Amino acid sequence: MNFYELSHLIETSISELKLDPAACRGEKDGQWSLKIKDSTVWIDAFNFESRPEVYYFQVMSPLFKVPDILNNEIMIDLLEYAYSMYSCSICKKGDWYYVLHLRDAKDLEQSEVDSAIDRVGHYSSDIYAKFSFKYAAAFPSIN
């Protein structure tokens, strides 16, 4: 799959969400940002210089900044929550936790793009709601 084909699949999914793909495009080619429920969802189509013919499809959503307190408990609960996730993972990069879907774009189909965007948005909203409620002390902005 090339960049044009992958971008077309992504923009078709965005259109099916009743959003304008052009308005969702990021600063660089291959980047989109949109809101699903109360979650921000980032979509990327990219390749690496070392293998320019291989494209990757990534959907991710920031959950919350790693809290100063209760972090061990939160990490354990995130791992336990991740067990029930389908086709997504939870990861930590820098100071943030994210919901992530990442795969190579070979043989990627429209239904997979649609599902990945829906799942990342759903899991992100669900996790934040549950964790900010359970660990309210770790999320001072909502107190």
MOHU-V713729 format. One record per residue. PHI is phi in radians with two decimals (* if undefined). PSI is psi in whole degrees, 0 to 359 (none if undefined). BURIAL is 1 if it has 9 or more other ideal C-beta (glycine too) atoms within 8 Angstrom, else 0. Layout:
{{PHI/PSI/BURIAL} {PHI/PSI/BURIAL}}
This chain:
{{*/137/0} {-1.72/177/0} {-1.09/318/1} {-1.08/314/0} {-1.10/317/0} {-1.14/316/1} {-1.06/321/1} {-1.10/316/0} {-1.06/315/1} {-1.11/314/1} {-1.22/332/1} {-1.14/316/1} {-1.09/318/1} {-1.10/318/1} {-1.08/321/1} {-1.16/342/0} {-1.52/7/1} {1.16/32/0} {-2.01/156/1} {-1.52/113/0} {-0.99/323/1} {-1.11/322/0} {-1.26/339/0} {-1.58/349/1} {-1.12/144/0} {-1.51/189/0} {-1.21/330/0} {-1.92/153/0} {-1.03/139/0} {1.54/13/1} {-2.20/137/1} {-2.42/151/1} {-2.43/133/1} {-2.60/168/1} {-1.87/133/0} {-2.21/119/1} {0.96/239/0} {-1.87/18/0} {-1.90/145/1} {-1.55/132/1} {-2.16/128/1} {-1.88/136/1} {-2.16/135/1} {-2.31/140/1} {-2.08/120/1} {-2.66/166/0} {-2.43/177/1} {-2.03/147/0} {-1.00/326/0} {-1.20/335/0} {-2.49/73/0} {-1.13/343/0} {-1.43/348/0} {-1.81/119/1} {-1.82/153/1} {-2.15/149/1} {-2.05/123/1} {-2.30/135/1} {-2.24/128/1} {-2.55/157/1} {-2.46/129/1} {-1.23/133/1} {-1.55/295/1} {-2.93/157/1} {-1.19/143/0} {-0.99/120/0} {-1.31/156/1} {-1.30/333/0} {-2.11/157/0} {1.05/19/1} {-1.12/322/1} {-1.09/317/0} {-1.12/318/0} {-1.12/317/1} {-1.07/318/0} {-1.10/315/0} {-1.13/324/1} {-1.11/319/1} {-1.11/319/1} {-1.19/322/0} {-1.11/320/1} {-1.04/333/1} {-1.04/327/0} {-1.58/359/0} {-1.43/146/1} {-1.99/123/0} {1.18/18/0} {-2.45/165/1} {-2.41/169/0} {-1.95/135/1} {-2.43/165/0} {-2.10/129/0} {-2.34/121/0} {1.09/233/0} {-1.70/15/0} {-2.26/151/1} {-1.74/146/1} {-2.39/155/1} {-1.67/136/1} {-2.37/138/1} {-2.22/124/1} {-2.49/132/0} {-2.75/162/0} {-1.28/156/0} {-1.54/2/1} {-1.04/127/0} {1.09/21/0} {-1.18/136/1} {-2.00/160/0} {-0.97/318/0} {-1.10/327/0} {-1.23/321/0} {-1.11/312/1} {-0.99/312/1} {-1.11/318/1} {-1.09/315/1} {-1.12/314/1} {-1.08/315/1} {-1.15/314/1} {-1.05/315/1} {-1.09/316/1} {-1.11/308/1} {-1.09/320/1} {-1.07/312/1} {-1.10/315/1} {-1.13/314/0} {-1.09/312/1} {-1.05/316/1} {-1.05/313/0} {-1.20/317/1} {-1.32/322/1} {-1.21/335/1} {-1.35/310/0} {-1.19/324/0} {-2.03/49/1} {-0.94/325/1} {-1.13/335/0} {-1.48/352/1} {-2.12/76/1} {-1.06/336/0} {-1.21/344/0} {-1.82/357/0} {-1.31/none/0}}
